């Protein structure tokens, strides 16, 4: 059985059978390639769930995902679905980037820090702050957005700003 049927169905709040897929990939990491291919699926829910699993795997098995990391800066990064963009911005700081790929990563994060969806904005700034800890030239950009988050009127954004300041 392929992984796709396990990730299909339900609605945007459902994980379908993502837990089963994760168990299968842990048992056979060669399935990572199939999961990466599913990011380009026509069903955006399948794509989002595949990205979610890749991000989870990047935390526990970064060497499995690193060869495929560009999937996070491809078409998914420009999705019109905030849930997909959320998975992208959360995954980007989990990898080392250089050259044109790094420029693309930073462009994505700086764009999405102004995304209309609060979760995407919060995680984009969190990820940008992670990069700023390694690249001090980004700190002024992060500080500017922290001030904007504080003035946003959103308790969630203000809380994220406090969390980021504590880390910096």
Kinemage of the C-alpha trace (Angstrom):
@kinemage 1
@onewidth
@group {chain A} dominant
@subgroup {mainchain}
@vectorlist {calphas} color= white
{ca unk a 1} P 0.000 0.000 0.000
{ca unk a 2} L 1.254 3.479 -0.829
{ca unk a 3} L 1.208 6.303 1.685
{ca unk a 4} L -1.211 8.564 -0.178
{ca unk a 5} L -4.474 6.803 0.833
{ca unk a 6} L -3.416 7.173 4.467
{ca unk a 7} L -3.080 10.941 4.087
{ca unk a 8} L -6.248 11.535 2.060
{ca unk a 9} L -9.718 12.373 3.290
{ca unk a 10} L -11.174 14.326 6.134
{ca unk a 11} L -10.985 18.066 6.435
{ca unk a 12} L -8.301 20.637 7.245
{ca unk a 13} L -8.474 19.834 10.975
{ca unk a 14} L -8.042 16.098 10.431
{ca unk a 15} L -4.706 14.323 10.339
{ca unk a 16} L -6.204 11.372 8.443
{ca unk a 17} L -3.886 8.421 9.231
{ca unk a 18} L -0.709 10.466 9.598
{ca unk a 19} L 0.298 8.473 12.671
{ca unk a 20} L 0.291 5.291 10.600
{ca unk a 21} L 2.406 6.972 7.912
{ca unk a 22} L 4.893 8.148 10.509
{ca unk a 23} L 5.200 4.624 11.901
{ca unk a 24} L 5.789 3.229 8.407
{ca unk a 25} L 8.468 5.793 7.641
{ca unk a 26} L 10.191 5.068 10.946
{ca unk a 27} L 10.198 1.377 9.996
{ca unk a 28} L 11.495 2.088 6.480
{ca unk a 29} L 13.123 5.461 5.934
{ca unk a 30} L 13.212 4.823 2.169
{ca unk a 31} L 9.553 5.927 2.307
{ca unk a 32} L 10.731 9.511 2.897
{ca unk a 33} L 11.062 9.874 -0.884
{ca unk a 34} L 7.407 8.923 -1.334
{ca unk a 35} L 6.419 11.416 1.361
{ca unk a 36} L 8.417 14.146 -0.396
{ca unk a 37} L 6.659 13.328 -3.679
{ca unk a 38} L 3.287 13.717 -1.944
{ca unk a 39} L 4.084 17.371 -1.199
{ca unk a 40} L 3.240 17.988 -4.864
{ca unk a 41} L -0.075 16.116 -4.683
{ca unk a 42} L -3.132 17.736 -6.284
{ca unk a 43} L -5.031 17.363 -3.004
{ca unk a 44} L -3.743 20.167 -0.804
{ca unk a 45} L -4.679 18.234 2.342
{ca unk a 46} L -2.386 15.383 1.309
{ca unk a 47} L 0.344 17.921 0.545
{ca unk a 48} L -0.076 19.658 3.911
{ca unk a 49} L -0.020 16.380 5.840
{ca unk a 50} L 3.084 15.245 3.976
{ca unk a 51} L 4.825 18.529 4.848
{ca unk a 52} L 3.736 18.187 8.464
{ca unk a 53} L 5.248 14.715 8.656
{ca unk a 54} L 8.449 15.831 6.975
{ca unk a 55} L 8.781 18.632 9.516
{ca unk a 56} L 8.198 16.184 12.382
{ca unk a 57} L 10.785 13.810 10.941
{ca unk a 58} L 13.262 16.671 10.520
{ca unk a 59} L 13.209 17.130 14.301
{ca unk a 60} L 13.912 13.481 15.066
{ca unk a 61} L 15.817 12.317 11.979
{ca unk a 62} L 17.261 15.396 10.261
{ca unk a 63} L 19.614 13.327 8.123
{ca unk a 64} L 16.622 11.607 6.506
{ca unk a 65} L 15.037 14.906 5.471
{ca unk a 66} L 18.055 17.114 4.741
{ca unk a 67} L 18.611 15.666 1.222
{ca unk a 68} L 15.021 16.697 0.422
{ca unk a 69} L 14.959 20.049 2.240
{ca unk a 70} L 14.338 22.029 -0.950
{ca unk a 71} L 10.766 20.750 -0.930
{ca unk a 72} L 10.170 23.421 1.743
{ca unk a 73} L 11.295 26.265 -0.540
{ca unk a 74} L 9.508 25.041 -3.660
{ca unk a 75} L 5.905 25.570 -4.707
{ca unk a 76} L 4.574 24.733 -1.227
{ca unk a 77} L 6.180 27.901 0.136
{ca unk a 78} L 3.894 29.952 -2.116
{ca unk a 79} L 0.689 28.033 -1.374
{ca unk a 80} L -2.532 29.965 -0.952
{ca unk a 81} L -3.361 27.696 2.015
{ca unk a 82} L -2.137 29.064 5.327
{ca unk a 83} L -1.854 25.560 6.781
{ca unk a 84} L 0.714 24.649 4.136
{ca unk a 85} L 2.635 27.896 4.634
{ca unk a 86} L 2.686 27.211 8.385
{ca unk a 87} L 4.425 23.881 7.855
{ca unk a 88} L 6.966 25.561 5.596
{ca unk a 89} L 7.928 28.393 7.959
{ca unk a 90} L 8.209 25.995 10.891
{ca unk a 91} L 10.561 23.681 8.987
{ca unk a 92} L 12.961 26.194 7.446
{ca unk a 93} L 15.223 26.776 10.480
{ca unk a 94} L 15.716 23.044 10.932
{ca unk a 95} L 18.195 22.971 8.064
{ca unk a 96} L 21.438 24.612 7.009
{ca unk a 97} L 20.991 26.760 3.904
{ca unk a 98} L 23.482 28.559 1.683
{ca unk a 99} L 23.588 30.749 -1.386
{ca unk a 100} L 20.425 31.117 -3.435
{ca unk a 101} L 18.573 28.656 -1.189
{ca unk a 102} L 19.317 30.760 1.878
{ca unk a 103} L 18.161 33.901 0.083
{ca unk a 104} L 14.912 32.128 -0.822
{ca unk a 105} L 14.435 30.986 2.784
{ca unk a 106} L 14.906 34.488 4.154
{ca unk a 107} L 12.612 35.939 1.498
{ca unk a 108} L 9.886 33.439 2.453
{ca unk a 109} L 10.201 34.221 6.161
{ca unk a 110} L 10.275 37.990 5.670
{ca unk a 111} L 7.227 37.776 3.430
{ca unk a 112} L 5.277 35.486 5.758
{ca unk a 113} L 5.977 37.522 8.876
{ca unk a 114} L 3.260 39.790 7.420
{ca unk a 115} L 0.883 36.947 6.459
{ca unk a 116} L -2.780 37.584 7.339
{ca unk a 117} L -2.978 34.365 9.391
{ca unk a 118} L -1.661 34.862 12.924
{ca unk a 119} L -0.074 31.403 13.253
{ca unk a 120} L 1.904 31.852 10.039
{ca unk a 121} L 3.080 35.326 11.113
{ca unk a 122} L 4.109 34.125 14.565
{ca unk a 123} L 6.061 31.106 13.326
{ca unk a 124} L 7.650 33.046 10.465
{ca unk a 125} L 9.060 35.536 12.958
{ca unk a 126} L 10.098 32.763 15.310
{ca unk a 127} L 11.997 31.097 12.472
{ca unk a 128} L 13.480 34.389 11.322
{ca unk a 129} L 14.709 34.973 14.886
{ca unk a 130} L 16.377 31.561 14.825
{ca unk a 131} L 18.258 32.616 11.699
{ca unk a 132} L 19.081 35.979 13.307
{ca unk a 133} L 20.872 34.184 16.129
{ca unk a 134} L 23.317 32.916 13.489
{ca unk a 135} L 23.170 35.963 11.233
{ca unk a 136} L 23.248 39.168 13.276
{ca unk a 137} L 22.392 41.309 10.235
{ca unk a 138} L 18.825 39.998 10.583
{ca unk a 139} L 18.393 41.217 14.176
{ca unk a 140} L 17.138 44.709 13.226
{ca unk a 141} L 14.464 43.119 11.011
{ca unk a 142} L 13.403 40.805 13.844
{ca unk a 143} L 13.323 43.686 16.372
{ca unk a 144} L 11.148 45.775 14.044
{ca unk a 145} L 8.657 42.936 13.730
{ca unk a 146} L 8.730 42.310 17.468
{ca unk a 147} L 7.606 45.913 17.985
{ca unk a 148} L 4.869 45.433 15.383
{ca unk a 149} L 3.718 42.260 17.135
{ca unk a 150} L 3.592 44.130 20.460
{ca unk a 151} L 1.395 46.834 18.909
{ca unk a 152} L -0.786 44.424 16.931
{ca unk a 153} L -3.444 44.011 19.605
{ca unk a 154} L -3.098 40.244 19.285
{ca unk a 155} L -2.338 38.489 22.561
{ca unk a 156} L -0.918 35.526 20.631
{ca unk a 157} L 1.514 37.719 18.683
{ca unk a 158} L 2.536 39.640 21.801
{ca unk a 159} L 3.176 36.350 23.625
{ca unk a 160} L 5.261 35.059 20.709
{ca unk a 161} L 7.217 38.337 20.721
{ca unk a 162} L 7.990 37.888 24.437
{ca unk a 163} L 9.111 34.307 23.820
{ca unk a 164} L 11.393 35.381 20.970
{ca unk a 165} L 12.915 38.210 23.044
{ca unk a 166} L 13.734 35.741 25.806
{ca unk a 167} L 15.625 33.594 23.301
{ca unk a 168} L 17.491 36.509 21.761
